[in-house]
Amino acid sequence: MAFPNMRKLTEHDEIGYFAPRTWEFWRVLIVCFCLCCILGHWLEMPYCWLMDQCFGIVADDYAVWTDPWYHPYWVYGFGAVFMTLLIEPLKERLILHRKTLWGAFLESLVLAIVIAMVLELVMGWLINQPDPATGEYPFWDNSQLPGNVFGQAWLVNDFFIGLATMIYVWIIFPLVCEGFSLLNPKAANVVFALIIIGFIACVTASYLELRLWEKY
């Protein structure tokens, strides 16, 4: 078994998945990176539609509407890695110190929202400074949106990022761990290799297609 004590640990609680000293952990993390690069693209579409309906902030020519369905959105893959390495151990620690799973869930949600807000602020202050002459932001401008933080972060966006984080660390990551733990080591490595090959194929095909579009 990839995680020998997992079933005992997770019968009532969602702990035991953060095992960074094992190959099994990193194998699952790499798989989650690949899956979330693709799933994140799909998630972006309904999210952008909702934000456009509510706030009118998504342009008609935004890339999410035209990118191939198998085009990877790397930020979601790296986000999954970051969430696994930071939020997952925090979640497991909270479960051990809270009386109920709901208490641990709500506290981890609040932490995820705060972390998302801080990251948005830091990235904004580093790369999204307004032009001194025009005052325009080069990448995004949240200053006119309700719930913005210093014009860089946006609490609505941070809430949805926090919610996506909860879905990932409470459902997706444990499910992938459990799935691999059901396989013998050889079969698990074969499945891992097939997922990597499929992901590389998606990346290659999507970028070739985008280059053809740029040509014509």
Secondary structure, 3 states (H helix, E strand, C coil): CCCCCHHHHCCCCCCCCCCCCCHHHHHHHHHHHHHHHHHHHHHHHHHHHHHHHHHCCCCCCCHHHCCCCCCCCHHHHHHHHHHHHHHHHHHHHHHHHCCCHHHHHHHHHHHHHHHHHHHHHHHHHHHCCCCCCCCCCCCCCCCCCCCEECCCEEHHHHHHHHHHHHHHHHHHHHHHHHHHHCCCHHHHHHHHHHHHHHHHHHHHHHHHHHHHHHHC
